[in-house]
Amino acid sequence: MLGGCGSGGRAGCPLIWVGGLNPGSCSVKTLNPKLLLMACLLPLVSTHSLKYFYTASSQVPNFPEFVAVGLVNDVEMIHYDSNTRRAEPKQDWMNTVTQDDPQYWEWNTGIFLGTQQTFKVNFDIVKQRFNQTEGVHVFQEMVGCEWDDETGKVDGFMQFGYDGEDFVAFDLKTQTWIAPTPQALITRHKLDNEKAGNKQRKQYFTEICPEWLKKYVNYGSSSLLRTELPSVSLLQKTPSSPVSCHATGFYPHRAVMFWRKDGEDLHEDVDQGEILPNHDETFQMSVDLDISSVTPEDWRRYDCVFQLSGVKEDVVTKLDKAEIRTNEGKSEISSLAVLALVIAAVGFFIYRKKSGEKPNHRRRLFLLCFDFRL
């Protein structure tokens, strides 16, 4: 991803994009090296996030052409797609939103309907820039903000991606646009000249989005602020395969797991896996250790350590042959299943309005911020 992660998203932390989609395959791309992820998660216990993703796809069978998903602290809370054509809550606590805004769902459904049309136009524009009018393609936009409940610091981000690669991103600090690819230069020049729109975007990221983030955290506090420790297992396909330390069922997602030898962190012969969502809104992750050069008598010198933000005690699992479970192989996931998983896990953007603001003001601000042509 772009420098927008550092200037808008969590500094140094990866964002997930769907990339390289073919009818029979799908790949997921991340921003930074895996070890960087370990360094950036645990210090952010007090940081909350509101992320939205718009995703448009072409010629992907049995999948909506447009999907919008919203996440608070990486938990999906709202969903819209071109098949249902309505905004729907994904958490029970989201039903309380109408206490502050009775027209919440009606308003958001209307916004999504309009955004779906705008997004289709922008998708077509980007495909034309790349001279790709046919075939399987994916166009995404991520918008959101972060709020530190200890320091009060807020930040925001808006980024576009095409087929898993960066296209253009908004730099909140400079109120300018970053284009890492030649095909996006036209967009960068066009949007840089829209001074009023960029100013309105800054207002959204620094005022409106954080205000709604605080409301959502309050609405879902009993669920969003909980902690759940994982079940940790040692898995191995064959006696010569790496040993996988697998943790599942933990919450929140801000966690790290690593191997140690004699109490020292290992960085060689280690393969760090990604944090992935479970169906029950908890998370899972794994980290593999290559034991090909480890003698049987040295096994006792190794252990797997899991650390969860907000929890002082580590979960430590010793490398013990008696504790290893045979893993006959991970099941292959179809391209559509991966696409659905990524979209569900990542999220969409939708404009959130202040309670008490007039609808026409909210719509005007939304149009300036988000309903624009690339």
PyMOL commands that set and color helices and strands:
alter all, ss='L'
color gray80, all
select helices_A, chain A and resi 4-7+34-44+92-99+104-129+182-192+195-219+221-224+296-301+321-323+335-346+359-369
alter helices_A, ss='H'
color red, helices_A
select strands_A, chain A and resi 17-22+25-29+47-58+66-72+75-81+88-89+137-148+154-162+165-171+176-178+231-236+243-250+255-261+264-265+270-272+276-277+283-289+302-308+315-318+324-326
alter strands_A, ss='S'
color yellow, strands_A
deselect
rebuild
show_as cartoon
